[in-house]
Amino acid sequence: VTCFRGKVFASLRKRNDIVSFREDGQGQVEYLTQRQPISRPWALDGFKDCLVVTEDTPSDSVHVFVFA
């Protein structure tokens, strides 16, 4: 789980999904989508306009979401 840009981002390992929702709990839960599927999300880190998702195995597989 990580928080940045007023949102909470969490990985759902059983479904291999990344979700986000507002810090105040209002609004809908959003599922992040990417062309290349994420397998076994393990670590999330948010910085400025990027969310970085590292997979568990192999640990060198990384996905980057850029928010404009």
mmCIF file of the N, C-alpha and C atoms, coordinates in Angstrom:
data_MODEL
# 
_entry.id   MODEL 
# 
loop_
_atom_site.group_PDB 
_atom_site.id 
_atom_site.type_symbol 
_atom_site.label_atom_id 
_atom_site.label_alt_id 
_atom_site.label_comp_id 
_atom_site.label_asym_id 
_atom_site.label_entity_id 
_atom_site.label_seq_id 
_atom_site.pdbx_PDB_ins_code 
_atom_site.Cartn_x 
_atom_site.Cartn_y 
_atom_site.Cartn_z 
_atom_site.occupancy 
_atom_site.B_iso_or_equiv 
_atom_site.pdbx_formal_charge 
_atom_site.auth_seq_id 
_atom_site.auth_comp_id 
_atom_site.auth_asym_id 
_atom_site.auth_atom_id 
_atom_site.pdbx_PDB_model_num 
ATOM 1   N N  . VAL A 1 1  ? 0.854   -1.179  0.000   1.00 0.00 ? 1  VAL A N  1 
ATOM 2   C CA . VAL A 1 1  ? 0.000   0.000   0.000   1.00 0.00 ? 1  VAL A CA 1 
ATOM 3   C C  . VAL A 1 1  ? 0.895   1.235   0.000   1.00 0.00 ? 1  VAL A C  1 
ATOM 4   N N  . THR A 1 2  ? 0.499   2.234   -0.783  1.00 0.00 ? 2  THR A N  1 
ATOM 5   C CA . THR A 1 2  ? 1.196   3.514   -0.754  1.00 0.00 ? 2  THR A CA 1 
ATOM 6   C C  . THR A 1 2  ? 0.182   4.635   -0.964  1.00 0.00 ? 2  THR A C  1 
ATOM 7   N N  . CYS A 1 3  ? 0.509   5.809   -0.484  1.00 0.00 ? 3  CYS A N  1 
ATOM 8   C CA . CYS A 1 3  ? -0.356  6.983   -0.648  1.00 0.00 ? 3  CYS A CA 1 
ATOM 9   C C  . CYS A 1 3  ? 0.434   8.090   -1.337  1.00 0.00 ? 3  CYS A C  1 
ATOM 10  N N  . PHE A 1 4  ? -0.172  8.694   -2.335  1.00 0.00 ? 4  PHE A N  1 
ATOM 11  C CA . PHE A 1 4  ? 0.378   9.897   -2.939  1.00 0.00 ? 4  PHE A CA 1 
ATOM 12  C C  . PHE A 1 4  ? -0.671  10.514  -3.846  1.00 0.00 ? 4  PHE A C  1 
ATOM 13  N N  . ARG A 1 5  ? -0.506  11.804  -4.109  1.00 0.00 ? 5  ARG A N  1 
ATOM 14  C CA . ARG A 1 5  ? -1.434  12.571  -4.944  1.00 0.00 ? 5  ARG A CA 1 
ATOM 15  C C  . ARG A 1 5  ? -2.877  12.496  -4.450  1.00 0.00 ? 5  ARG A C  1 
ATOM 16  N N  . GLY A 1 6  ? -3.075  12.368  -3.133  1.00 0.00 ? 6  GLY A N  1 
ATOM 17  C CA . GLY A 1 6  ? -4.416  12.337  -2.552  1.00 0.00 ? 6  GLY A CA 1 
ATOM 18  C C  . GLY A 1 6  ? -5.149  11.025  -2.707  1.00 0.00 ? 6  GLY A C  1 
ATOM 19  N N  . LYS A 1 7  ? -4.423  9.965   -3.089  1.00 0.00 ? 7  LYS A N  1 
ATOM 20  C CA . LYS A 1 7  ? -5.048  8.657   -3.279  1.00 0.00 ? 7  LYS A CA 1 
ATOM 21  C C  . LYS A 1 7  ? -4.262  7.571   -2.556  1.00 0.00 ? 7  LYS A C  1 
ATOM 22  N N  . VAL A 1 8  ? -4.957  6.508   -2.245  1.00 0.00 ? 8  VAL A N  1 
ATOM 23  C CA . VAL A 1 8  ? -4.353  5.303   -1.682  1.00 0.00 ? 8  VAL A CA 1 
ATOM 24  C C  . VAL A 1 8  ? -4.291  4.270   -2.804  1.00 0.00 ? 8  VAL A C  1 
ATOM 25  N N  . PHE A 1 9  ? -3.144  3.643   -2.980  1.00 0.00 ? 9  PHE A N  1 
ATOM 26  C CA . PHE A 1 9  ? -2.959  2.596   -3.980  1.00 0.00 ? 9  PHE A CA 1 
ATOM 27  C C  . PHE A 1 9  ? -2.625  1.303   -3.254  1.00 0.00 ? 9  PHE A C  1 
ATOM 28  N N  . ALA A 1 10 ? -3.278  0.220   -3.660  1.00 0.00 ? 10 ALA A N  1 
ATOM 29  C CA . ALA A 1 10 ? -3.064  -1.071  -3.008  1.00 0.00 ? 10 ALA A CA 1 
ATOM 30  C C  . ALA A 1 10 ? -3.039  -2.182  -4.046  1.00 0.00 ? 10 ALA A C  1 
ATOM 31  N N  . SER A 1 11 ? -2.289  -3.235  -3.740  1.00 0.00 ? 11 SER A N  1 
ATOM 32  C CA . SER A 1 11 ? -2.264  -4.394  -4.634  1.00 0.00 ? 11 SER A CA 1 
ATOM 33  C C  . SER A 1 11 ? -3.164  -5.479  -4.071  1.00 0.00 ? 11 SER A C  1 
ATOM 34  N N  . LEU A 1 12 ? -3.892  -6.130  -4.955  1.00 0.00 ? 12 LEU A N  1 
ATOM 35  C CA . LEU A 1 12 ? -4.736  -7.262  -4.597  1.00 0.00 ? 12 LEU A CA 1 
ATOM 36  C C  . LEU A 1 12 ? -4.059  -8.499  -5.179  1.00 0.00 ? 12 LEU A C  1 
ATOM 37  N N  . ARG A 1 13 ? -3.272  -9.184  -4.371  1.00 0.00 ? 13 ARG A N  1 
ATOM 38  C CA . ARG A 1 13 ? -2.425  -10.261 -4.889  1.00 0.00 ? 13 ARG A CA 1 
ATOM 39  C C  . ARG A 1 13 ? -3.214  -11.440 -5.441  1.00 0.00 ? 13 ARG A C  1 
ATOM 40  N N  . LYS A 1 14 ? -4.343  -11.765 -4.846  1.00 0.00 ? 14 LYS A N  1 
ATOM 41  C CA . LYS A 1 14 ? -5.107  -12.915 -5.350  1.00 0.00 ? 14 LYS A CA 1 
ATOM 42  C C  . LYS A 1 14 ? -5.621  -12.672 -6.757  1.00 0.00 ? 14 LYS A C  1 
ATOM 43  N N  . ARG A 1 15 ? -5.878  -11.393 -7.096  1.00 0.00 ? 15 ARG A N  1 
ATOM 44  C CA . ARG A 1 15 ? -6.398  -11.058 -8.422  1.00 0.00 ? 15 ARG A CA 1 
ATOM 45  C C  . ARG A 1 15 ? -5.348  -10.404 -9.306  1.00 0.00 ? 15 ARG A C  1 
ATOM 46  N N  . ASN A 1 16 ? -4.144  -10.146 -8.762  1.00 0.00 ? 16 ASN A N  1 
ATOM 47  C CA . ASN A 1 16 ? -3.078  -9.453  -9.492  1.00 0.00 ? 16 ASN A CA 1 
ATOM 48  C C  . ASN A 1 16 ? -3.530  -8.102  -10.015 1.00 0.00 ? 16 ASN A C  1 
ATOM 49  N N  . ASP A 1 17 ? -4.283  -7.380  -9.205  1.00 0.00 ? 17 ASP A N  1 
ATOM 50  C CA . ASP A 1 17 ? -4.790  -6.063  -9.584  1.00 0.00 ? 17 ASP A CA 1 
ATOM 51  C C  . ASP A 1 17 ? -4.190  -4.982  -8.692  1.00 0.00 ? 17 ASP A C  1 
ATOM 52  N N  . ILE A 1 18 ? -4.172  -3.765  -9.223  1.00 0.00 ? 18 ILE A N  1 
ATOM 53  C CA . ILE A 1 18 ? -3.803  -2.585  -8.452  1.00 0.00 ? 18 ILE A CA 1 
ATOM 54  C C  . ILE A 1 18 ? -5.042  -1.695  -8.433  1.00 0.00 ? 18 ILE A C  1 
ATOM 55  N N  . VAL A 1 19 ? -5.450  -1.272  -7.240  1.00 0.00 ? 19 VAL A N  1 
ATOM 56  C CA . VAL A 1 19 ? -6.625  -0.421  -7.105  1.00 0.00 ? 19 VAL A CA 1 
ATOM 57  C C  . VAL A 1 19 ? -6.225  0.894   -6.450  1.00 0.00 ? 19 VAL A C  1 
ATOM 58  N N  . SER A 1 20 ? -7.051  1.907   -6.668  1.00 0.00 ? 20 SER A N  1 
ATOM 59  C CA . SER A 1 20 ? -6.836  3.194   -6.009  1.00 0.00 ? 20 SER A CA 1 
ATOM 60  C C  . SER A 1 20 ? -8.171  3.748   -5.548  1.00 0.00 ? 20 SER A C  1 
ATOM 61  N N  . PHE A 1 21 ? -8.087  4.544   -4.486  1.00 0.00 ? 21 PHE A N  1 
ATOM 62  C CA . PHE A 1 21 ? -9.266  5.251   -3.996  1.00 0.00 ? 21 PHE A CA 1 
ATOM 63  C C  . PHE A 1 21 ? -8.796  6.494   -3.265  1.00 0.00 ? 21 PHE A C  1 
ATOM 64  N N  . ARG A 1 22 ? -9.682  7.449   -3.120  1.00 0.00 ? 22 ARG A N  1 
ATOM 65  C CA . ARG A 1 22 ? -9.344  8.713   -2.486  1.00 0.00 ? 22 ARG A CA 1 
ATOM 66  C C  . ARG A 1 22 ? -9.036  8.512   -1.011  1.00 0.00 ? 22 ARG A C  1 
ATOM 67  N N  . GLU A 1 23 ? -8.117  9.316   -0.484  1.00 0.00 ? 23 GLU A N  1 
ATOM 68  C CA . GLU A 1 23 ? -7.732  9.218   0.923   1.00 0.00 ? 23 GLU A CA 1 
ATOM 69  C C  . GLU A 1 23 ? -8.903  9.436   1.868   1.00 0.00 ? 23 GLU A C  1 
ATOM 70  N N  . ASP A 1 24 ? -9.870  10.265  1.465   1.00 0.00 ? 24 ASP A N  1 
ATOM 71  C CA . ASP A 1 24 ? -11.018 10.540  2.331   1.00 0.00 ? 24 ASP A CA 1 
ATOM 72  C C  . ASP A 1 24 ? -12.098 9.466   2.238   1.00 0.00 ? 24 ASP A C  1 
ATOM 73  N N  . GLY A 1 25 ? -11.871 8.440   1.405   1.00 0.00 ? 25 GLY A N  1 
ATOM 74  C CA . GLY A 1 25 ? -12.818 7.331   1.301   1.00 0.00 ? 25 GLY A CA 1 
ATOM 75  C C  . GLY A 1 25 ? -14.009 7.606   0.412   1.00 0.00 ? 25 GLY A C  1 
ATOM 76  N N  . GLN A 1 26 ? -14.092 8.800   -0.146  1.00 0.00 ? 26 GLN A N  1 
ATOM 77  C CA . GLN A 1 26 ? -15.203 9.158   -1.021  1.00 0.00 ? 26 GLN A CA 1 
ATOM 78  C C  . GLN A 1 26 ? -14.902 8.690   -2.442  1.00 0.00 ? 26 GLN A C  1 
ATOM 79  N N  . GLY A 1 27 ? -15.946 8.498   -3.231  1.00 0.00 ? 27 GLY A N  1 
ATOM 80  C CA . GLY A 1 27 ? -15.761 8.133   -4.629  1.00 0.00 ? 27 GLY A CA 1 
ATOM 81  C C  . GLY A 1 27 ? -15.637 6.637   -4.842  1.00 0.00 ? 27 GLY A C  1 
ATOM 82  N N  . GLN A 1 28 ? -15.336 6.281   -6.065  1.00 0.00 ? 28 GLN A N  1 
ATOM 83  C CA . GLN A 1 28 ? -15.284 4.885   -6.480  1.00 0.00 ? 28 GLN A CA 1 
ATOM 84  C C  . GLN A 1 28 ? -13.880 4.313   -6.345  1.00 0.00 ? 28 GLN A C  1 
ATOM 85  N N  . VAL A 1 29 ? -13.804 3.000   -6.199  1.00 0.00 ? 29 VAL A N  1 
ATOM 86  C CA . VAL A 1 29 ? -12.532 2.293   -6.279  1.00 0.00 ? 29 VAL A CA 1 
ATOM 87  C C  . VAL A 1 29 ? -12.209 2.137   -7.757  1.00 0.00 ? 29 VAL A C  1 
ATOM 88  N N  . GLU A 1 30 ? -10.998 2.495   -8.145  1.00 0.00 ? 30 GLU A N  1 
ATOM 89  C CA . GLU A 1 30 ? -10.579 2.410   -9.540  1.00 0.00 ? 30 GLU A CA 1 
ATOM 90  C C  . GLU A 1 30 ? -9.534  1.311   -9.692  1.00 0.00 ? 30 GLU A C  1 
ATOM 91  N N  . TYR A 1 31 ? -9.662  0.533   -10.757 1.00 0.00 ? 31 TYR A N  1 
ATOM 92  C CA . TYR A 1 31 ? -8.683  -0.494  -11.083 1.00 0.00 ? 31 TYR A CA 1 
ATOM 93  C C  . TYR A 1 31 ? -7.737  0.065   -12.132 1.00 0.00 ? 31 TYR A C  1 
ATOM 94  N N  . LEU A 1 32 ? -6.436  0.008   -11.877 1.00 0.00 ? 32 LEU A N  1 
ATOM 95  C CA . LEU A 1 32 ? -5.455  0.464   -12.851 1.00 0.00 ? 32 LEU A CA 1 
ATOM 96  C C  . LEU A 1 32 ? -5.239  -0.626  -13.882 1.00 0.00 ? 32 LEU A C  1 
ATOM 97  N N  . THR A 1 33 ? -5.153  -0.228  -15.130 1.00 0.00 ? 33 THR A N  1 
ATOM 98  C CA . THR A 1 33 ? -4.941  -1.202  -16.192 1.00 0.00 ? 33 THR A CA 1 
ATOM 99  C C  . THR A 1 33 ? -3.658  -0.870  -16.935 1.00 0.00 ? 33 THR A C  1 
ATOM 100 N N  . GLN A 1 34 ? -3.057  -1.907  -17.471 1.00 0.00 ? 34 GLN A N  1 
ATOM 101 C CA . GLN A 1 34 ? -1.826  -1.767  -18.226 1.00 0.00 ? 34 GLN A CA 1 
ATOM 102 C C  . GLN A 1 34 ? -1.823  -2.803  -19.324 1.00 0.00 ? 34 GLN A C  1 
ATOM 103 N N  . ARG A 1 35 ? -1.151  -2.493  -20.423 1.00 0.00 ? 35 ARG A N  1 
ATOM 104 C CA . ARG A 1 35 ? -1.107  -3.434  -21.549 1.00 0.00 ? 35 ARG A CA 1 
ATOM 105 C C  . ARG A 1 35 ? -0.486  -4.761  -21.160 1.00 0.00 ? 35 ARG A C  1 
ATOM 106 N N  . GLN A 1 36 ? 0.611   -4.711  -20.425 1.00 0.00 ? 36 GLN A N  1 
ATOM 107 C CA . GLN A 1 36 ? 1.273   -5.938  -19.983 1.00 0.00 ? 36 GLN A CA 1 
ATOM 108 C C  . GLN A 1 36 ? 0.718   -6.310  -18.609 1.00 0.00 ? 36 GLN A C  1 
ATOM 109 N N  . PRO A 1 37 ? 0.165   -7.521  -18.465 1.00 0.00 ? 37 PRO A N  1 
ATOM 110 C CA . PRO A 1 37 ? -0.433  -7.893  -17.180 1.00 0.00 ? 37 PRO A CA 1 
ATOM 111 C C  . PRO A 1 37 ? 0.588   -7.920  -16.049 1.00 0.00 ? 37 PRO A C  1 
ATOM 112 N N  . ILE A 1 38 ? 0.126   -7.584  -14.876 1.00 0.00 ? 38 ILE A N  1 
ATOM 113 C CA . ILE A 1 38 ? 0.966   -7.625  -13.684 1.00 0.00 ? 38 ILE A CA 1 
ATOM 114 C C  . ILE A 1 38 ? 0.749   -8.973  -13.005 1.00 0.00 ? 38 ILE A C  1 
ATOM 115 N N  . SER A 1 39 ? 1.835   -9.692  -12.777 1.00 0.00 ? 39 SER A N  1 
ATOM 116 C CA . SER A 1 39 ? 1.765   -10.975 -12.084 1.00 0.00 ? 39 SER A CA 1 
ATOM 117 C C  . SER A 1 39 ? 2.412   -10.825 -10.720 1.00 0.00 ? 39 SER A C  1 
ATOM 118 N N  . ARG A 1 40 ? 1.691   -11.178 -9.690  1.00 0.00 ? 40 ARG A N  1 
ATOM 119 C CA . ARG A 1 40 ? 2.221   -11.164 -8.327  1.00 0.00 ? 40 ARG A CA 1 
ATOM 120 C C  . ARG A 1 40 ? 2.770   -9.805  -7.903  1.00 0.00 ? 40 ARG A C  1 
ATOM 121 N N  . PRO A 1 41 ? 1.929   -8.749  -7.861  1.00 0.00 ? 41 PRO A N  1 
ATOM 122 C CA . PRO A 1 41 ? 2.408   -7.448  -7.388  1.00 0.00 ? 41 PRO A CA 1 
ATOM 123 C C  . PRO A 1 41 ? 2.895   -7.570  -5.949  1.00 0.00 ? 41 PRO A C  1 
ATOM 124 N N  . TRP A 1 42 ? 4.040   -6.971  -5.668  1.00 0.00 ? 42 TRP A N  1 
ATOM 125 C CA . TRP A 1 42 ? 4.634   -7.116  -4.350  1.00 0.00 ? 42 TRP A CA 1 
ATOM 126 C C  . TRP A 1 42 ? 4.860   -5.778  -3.660  1.00 0.00 ? 42 TRP A C  1 
ATOM 127 N N  . ALA A 1 43 ? 5.493   -4.838  -4.352  1.00 0.00 ? 43 ALA A N  1 
ATOM 128 C CA . ALA A 1 43 ? 5.797   -3.545  -3.743  1.00 0.00 ? 43 ALA A CA 1 
ATOM 129 C C  . ALA A 1 43 ? 5.232   -2.420  -4.591  1.00 0.00 ? 43 ALA A C  1 
ATOM 130 N N  . LEU A 1 44 ? 4.707   -1.405  -3.905  1.00 0.00 ? 44 LEU A N  1 
ATOM 131 C CA . LEU A 1 44 ? 4.196   -0.201  -4.562  1.00 0.00 ? 44 LEU A CA 1 
ATOM 132 C C  . LEU A 1 44 ? 4.939   0.999   -4.010  1.00 0.00 ? 44 LEU A C  1 
ATOM 133 N N  . ASP A 1 45 ? 5.277   1.938   -4.883  1.00 0.00 ? 45 ASP A N  1 
ATOM 134 C CA . ASP A 1 45 ? 5.934   3.153   -4.435  1.00 0.00 ? 45 ASP A CA 1 
ATOM 135 C C  . ASP A 1 45 ? 5.467   4.298   -5.315  1.00 0.00 ? 45 ASP A C  1 
ATOM 136 N N  . GLY A 1 46 ? 5.016   5.370   -4.699  1.00 0.00 ? 46 GLY A N  1 
ATOM 137 C CA . GLY A 1 46 ? 4.574   6.539   -5.437  1.00 0.00 ? 46 GLY A CA 1 
ATOM 138 C C  . GLY A 1 46 ? 5.534   7.689   -5.255  1.00 0.00 ? 46 GLY A C  1 
ATOM 139 N N  . PHE A 1 47 ? 5.836   8.392   -6.348  1.00 0.00 ? 47 PHE A N  1 
ATOM 140 C CA . PHE A 1 47 ? 6.729   9.534   -6.300  1.00 0.00 ? 47 PHE A CA 1 
ATOM 141 C C  . PHE A 1 47 ? 6.327   10.519  -7.384  1.00 0.00 ? 47 PHE A C  1 
ATOM 142 N N  . LYS A 1 48 ? 6.063   11.747  -6.995  1.00 0.00 ? 48 LYS A N  1 
ATOM 143 C CA . LYS A 1 48 ? 5.611   12.803  -7.907  1.00 0.00 ? 48 LYS A CA 1 
ATOM 144 C C  . LYS A 1 48 ? 4.436   12.320  -8.747  1.00 0.00 ? 48 LYS A C  1 
ATOM 145 N N  . ASP A 1 49 ? 4.644   12.048  -10.044 1.00 0.00 ? 49 ASP A N  1 
ATOM 146 C CA . ASP A 1 49 ? 3.553   11.636  -10.925 1.00 0.00 ? 49 ASP A CA 1 
ATOM 147 C C  . ASP A 1 49 ? 3.638   10.180  -11.352 1.00 0.00 ? 49 ASP A C  1 
ATOM 148 N N  . CYS A 1 50 ? 4.414   9.361   -10.637 1.00 0.00 ? 50 CYS A N  1 
ATOM 149 C CA . CYS A 1 50 ? 4.610   7.963   -11.034 1.00 0.00 ? 50 CYS A CA 1 
ATOM 150 C C  . CYS A 1 50 ? 4.257   6.998   -9.901  1.00 0.00 ? 50 CYS A C  1 
ATOM 151 N N  . LEU A 1 51 ? 3.672   5.890   -10.288 1.00 0.00 ? 51 LEU A N  1 
ATOM 152 C CA . LEU A 1 51 ? 3.465   4.763   -9.386  1.00 0.00 ? 51 LEU A CA 1 
ATOM 153 C C  . LEU A 1 51 ? 4.301   3.614   -9.936  1.00 0.00 ? 51 LEU A C  1 
ATOM 154 N N  . VAL A 1 52 ? 5.163   3.055   -9.109  1.00 0.00 ? 52 VAL A N  1 
ATOM 155 C CA . VAL A 1 52 ? 6.027   1.952   -9.523  1.00 0.00 ? 52 VAL A CA 1 
ATOM 156 C C  . VAL A 1 52 ? 5.558   0.691   -8.814  1.00 0.00 ? 52 VAL A C  1 
ATOM 157 N N  . VAL A 1 53 ? 5.294   -0.363  -9.594  1.00 0.00 ? 53 VAL A N  1 
ATOM 158 C CA . VAL A 1 53 ? 4.854   -1.645  -9.062  1.00 0.00 ? 53 VAL A CA 1 
ATOM 159 C C  . VAL A 1 53 ? 5.942   -2.672  -9.363  1.00 0.00 ? 53 VAL A C  1 
ATOM 160 N N  . THR A 1 54 ? 6.480   -3.292  -8.323  1.00 0.00 ? 54 THR A N  1 
ATOM 161 C CA . THR A 1 54 ? 7.492   -4.337  -8.487  1.00 0.00 ? 54 THR A CA 1 
ATOM 162 C C  . THR A 1 54 ? 6.821   -5.685  -8.263  1.00 0.00 ? 54 THR A C  1 
ATOM 163 N N  . GLU A 1 55 ? 7.130   -6.619  -9.127  1.00 0.00 ? 55 GLU A N  1 
ATOM 164 C CA . GLU A 1 55 ? 6.567   -7.965  -8.990  1.00 0.00 ? 55 GLU A CA 1 
ATOM 165 C C  . GLU A 1 55 ? 7.400   -8.793  -8.011  1.00 0.00 ? 55 GLU A C  1 
ATOM 166 N N  . ASP A 1 56 ? 6.769   -9.791  -7.410  1.00 0.00 ? 56 ASP A N  1 
ATOM 167 C CA . ASP A 1 56 ? 7.430   -10.660 -6.448  1.00 0.00 ? 56 ASP A CA 1 
ATOM 168 C C  . ASP A 1 56 ? 8.452   -11.559 -7.137  1.00 0.00 ? 56 ASP A C  1 
ATOM 169 N N  . THR A 1 57 ? 8.045   -12.217 -8.197  1.00 0.00 ? 57 THR A N  1 
ATOM 170 C CA . THR A 1 57 ? 8.936   -13.120 -8.920  1.00 0.00 ? 57 THR A CA 1 
ATOM 171 C C  . THR A 1 57 ? 8.698   -12.941 -10.404 1.00 0.00 ? 57 THR A C  1 
ATOM 172 N N  . PRO A 1 58 ? 9.616   -12.541 -11.214 1.00 0.00 ? 58 PRO A N  1 
ATOM 173 C CA . PRO A 1 58 ? 10.968  -12.122 -10.821 1.00 0.00 ? 58 PRO A CA 1 
ATOM 174 C C  . PRO A 1 58 ? 10.946  -10.713 -10.265 1.00 0.00 ? 58 PRO A C  1 
ATOM 175 N N  . SER A 1 59 ? 11.789  -10.443 -9.304  1.00 0.00 ? 59 SER A N  1 
ATOM 176 C CA . SER A 1 59 ? 11.772  -9.143  -8.628  1.00 0.00 ? 59 SER A CA 1 
ATOM 177 C C  . SER A 1 59 ? 12.313  -8.022  -9.499  1.00 0.00 ? 59 SER A C  1 
ATOM 178 N N  . ASP A 1 60 ? 12.899  -8.338  -10.652 1.00 0.00 ? 60 ASP A N  1 
ATOM 179 C CA . ASP A 1 60 ? 13.375  -7.280  -11.528 1.00 0.00 ? 60 ASP A CA 1 
ATOM 180 C C  . ASP A 1 60 ? 12.323  -6.843  -12.534 1.00 0.00 ? 60 ASP A C  1 
ATOM 181 N N  . SER A 1 61 ? 11.116  -7.396  -12.451 1.00 0.00 ? 61 SER A N  1 
ATOM 182 C CA . SER A 1 61 ? 10.022  -6.989  -13.324 1.00 0.00 ? 61 SER A CA 1 
ATOM 183 C C  . SER A 1 61 ? 9.271   -5.839  -12.657 1.00 0.00 ? 61 SER A C  1 
ATOM 184 N N  . VAL A 1 62 ? 9.295   -4.673  -13.324 1.00 0.00 ? 62 VAL A N  1 
ATOM 185 C CA . VAL A 1 62 ? 8.732   -3.444  -12.759 1.00 0.00 ? 62 VAL A CA 1 
ATOM 186 C C  . VAL A 1 62 ? 7.751   -2.835  -13.747 1.00 0.00 ? 62 VAL A C  1 
ATOM 187 N N  . HIS A 1 63 ? 6.650   -2.296  -13.235 1.00 0.00 ? 63 HIS A N  1 
ATOM 188 C CA . HIS A 1 63 ? 5.660   -1.600  -14.051 1.00 0.00 ? 63 HIS A CA 1 
ATOM 189 C C  . HIS A 1 63 ? 5.565   -0.168  -13.544 1.00 0.00 ? 63 HIS A C  1 
ATOM 190 N N  . VAL A 1 64 ? 5.501   0.782   -14.468 1.00 0.00 ? 64 VAL A N  1 
ATOM 191 C CA . VAL A 1 64 ? 5.435   2.197   -14.095 1.00 0.00 ? 64 VAL A CA 1 
ATOM 192 C C  . VAL A 1 64 ? 4.155   2.793   -14.661 1.00 0.00 ? 64 VAL A C  1 
ATOM 193 N N  . PHE A 1 65 ? 3.372   3.407   -13.803 1.00 0.00 ? 65 PHE A N  1 
ATOM 194 C CA . PHE A 1 65 ? 2.173   4.144   -14.199 1.00 0.00 ? 65 PHE A CA 1 
ATOM 195 C C  . PHE A 1 65 ? 2.507   5.631   -14.065 1.00 0.00 ? 65 PHE A C  1 
ATOM 196 N N  . VAL A 1 66 ? 2.304   6.400   -15.133 1.00 0.00 ? 66 VAL A N  1 
ATOM 197 C CA . VAL A 1 66 ? 2.564   7.832   -15.106 1.00 0.00 ? 66 VAL A CA 1 
ATOM 198 C C  . VAL A 1 66 ? 1.235   8.558   -15.166 1.00 0.00 ? 66 VAL A C  1 
ATOM 199 N N  . PHE A 1 67 ? 1.017   9.447   -14.210 1.00 0.00 ? 67 PHE A N  1 
ATOM 200 C CA . PHE A 1 67 ? -0.225  10.213  -14.133 1.00 0.00 ? 67 PHE A CA 1 
ATOM 201 C C  . PHE A 1 67 ? 0.065   11.645  -14.561 1.00 0.00 ? 67 PHE A C  1 
ATOM 202 N N  . ALA A 1 68 ? -0.726  12.124  -15.500 1.00 0.00 ? 68 ALA A N  1 
ATOM 203 C CA . ALA A 1 68 ? -0.514  13.488  -16.002 1.00 0.00 ? 68 ALA A CA 1 
ATOM 204 C C  . ALA A 1 68 ? -1.461  14.456  -15.331 1.00 0.00 ? 68 ALA A C  1 
# 
